[in-house]
């Protein structure tokens, strides 16, 4: 762990400072000066700082050790999900090996960014969703309760790392209303009860800590919010996608899908920045600032957020076709998750030389993107084709179809919600394990066809 050093820059500075605040001044100060970023990762940093002071080492060493532990836990959960779906050992081994050596994943383990803290939670969501789905249809009420609690707590964990999972949750649980509606029509009292119990428990267990944290912010700083930035960033993205779109900027948006480096091969730095995250930031600091000043809105609060969002919706209504087209283009960036150039980590010279080698860094990014796109398309078609297996609990065909369904659902919701903002490579990292699961399921299907294996 001494070989790779954290580079404390950009958002990492904020995470470090918030961790120091929690460690030195406590949660009261954190809340009174908020709303801040999601609290779980700053708490992890505070724990690392406390342990580091106790044993006399750098907190970065403790933090990296903790994050490597999270990576190991994620690998165990990956193995569990693949074994549950009867994936062959060779594919499991290759998947776990790549997850441990992927440049993007390794970067997240050794950088001071929060994404890695969500890895196990995302995998637990899938495990809990499959377990709860099976229990509603097939098993006793105690297992329904266990599945609901697991899904809820996993979403709480993920939301306290990335607040967007609050909204992912609201859409993700919709399919669990299907057995409830079906059972009501069929007058199946037992299934109706189990489905209602699942939805009730998962909602209550999830909402209680999330709403409580919002109320804590309301009490200490006057804002019934989980975190900040989302309203301003949304406005900036809307302005970016509804402003006049000359041909060069249109093509730059398309060229930026594989990454900023591709865009800069064909277009100027200024044009490429205009369709990336910095373009959103620019509009947020100029157009939004002017709007807030003109409307005499200067402090945080519900009124300010409402006015920002209302203005953003108004801009969408004026140029909705262009907005939704560019937002659809943005979703394509999420599959380009692999990268040897994310930054935030100072690697030893041999590794840096490898990661800087154009053929390696570009090749691995495009190969993994193609595998990701192919597996998502392939599995979507398979799940639709064999959708009846969503209710088959007697064989491994059903296990695979059900697991893949929840994986695809979570990926789709997460991607669409994040596409409301400009997507950076690291935003995809919390769902990388799901991408690798998709690739593993696809390989298992293709390799197993000759042996008359299952549909997925």
C-alpha positions, 0 to 999 in steps of 0.5 A: 500500500506504500507504493501508491499514494493518494493525490489530495485534490479537487473533491478529495480536499473536501472529503478530507476536510469534512473527515477532519471536521467530524474527527476534531469537532464532531457531528454537531459541527458537521450538521450546523455548517451543512448540508455537506456531502453524504456523511458515510465517507467523511465518517470513514475518513474520521475513523482513519484519522482517529486510528492513525493518531492512536498508532502514530501513522498517516491516516492515508495508510489506514484509509487505504487499508480500509478501502482495500478491505472494502474491495475484498468484501466486494469480491466475496459478494461477487463470488456469492452472487455468481455461485448462487447463479451457478456460474462456472468456476473459470468465469468466476475466477476471471471476473474476480481477478479482473475486479482486483486488477482493473485500473479503475477499481484499483484507482478507487481503492487508493484514492480519497473518493467516496465511490468505493464505499458503495461497492458492497452495498450495491451487490447487497441490493441485488442479493436482497432483491433476489432473496426477497422476490423469491420469498414473496412467491415461494417461501415463509414470511420470515424470509420475506422480512429478512429480504426486505430488511437486507434491501432497505439497509443496503440502500441506506448504506448506498444512499449515505455514500451517494445520495442518488440512491434515494431516488434509485430506491423509489423506482427499484421497488416498483416491480415488487408491487407486481406480485401484490397486484397480481395476488389481489386480482387472484384473491391469493391472500397469502401472497398479498400479505407477503408482498404487502409486508415486503413493501411496507418493511423495505419502505419503513426501514429505508425511509426512517434513517434517510428522513431522520438525517434530513430532519437533522439537517433541518434542525441544525442548519435549516435545510430539509436536505440530504446533501447539497449541489444537486439543484445547482448542478441540475440547472447547470446541466439543463442550461448546457443542454438547452443553449444554442447547439452549433454543429461543432458542439453537437459533434463534440457531444458525440465525440466526448462519449468515449472520453474527453481525449477522443473529443480533443482529437477532433475539436478544440479544448474550449469546445470539448470543455463546453460539453463536459462537466466544466461546461455545467460548472461554467453555467452554474457559476454565471447564468445561475448566479445572475438568475439568483441575484435577479430574484434576490435568492441568496441563501440555502433553503427550500425556496431557493431550491424550488426556484432553481428547479422551476427555472430549469424545468422552464428551460427544458420546456423551451427546448425539450427535444434537444435536451432529451437527445443530449441527455440520452447521449450522456447515458452512453458514457456510463459504459466507458467505466474502465480507465487507466487515467482517472487520476487521484493516485500517484503510481510507482514509475513502472505502473505509471508508464504502463497506464500512460501507454496509449495502446494499453489505456485506450485499448482496455477502455474500449474493449471493456466498453464494448463488452459492457454494451454487448452484455447489456444488450444481450442480457436485456434480450434474454430476460425479455425472451425468458421473462416467464422465468421471473416466476420460476423458482424451481431451477437455476434458469429462474435464479439467473433470469431473476438475478440478471433482471434486478442487475439490469434494473439497477443499472438502468435506473442509476444511469438515467438518473446520473445522466441528468448531470454530466457523467464523469468516469468515476460516477460509474464505479459504484455499479462496475461490479454489476457490469462485470456480473453482466459480462460473466452471465453473458460468457456463461450463456455463450459458452454453455450453449453447446452443452444445452445450458440454461437461457441466461 
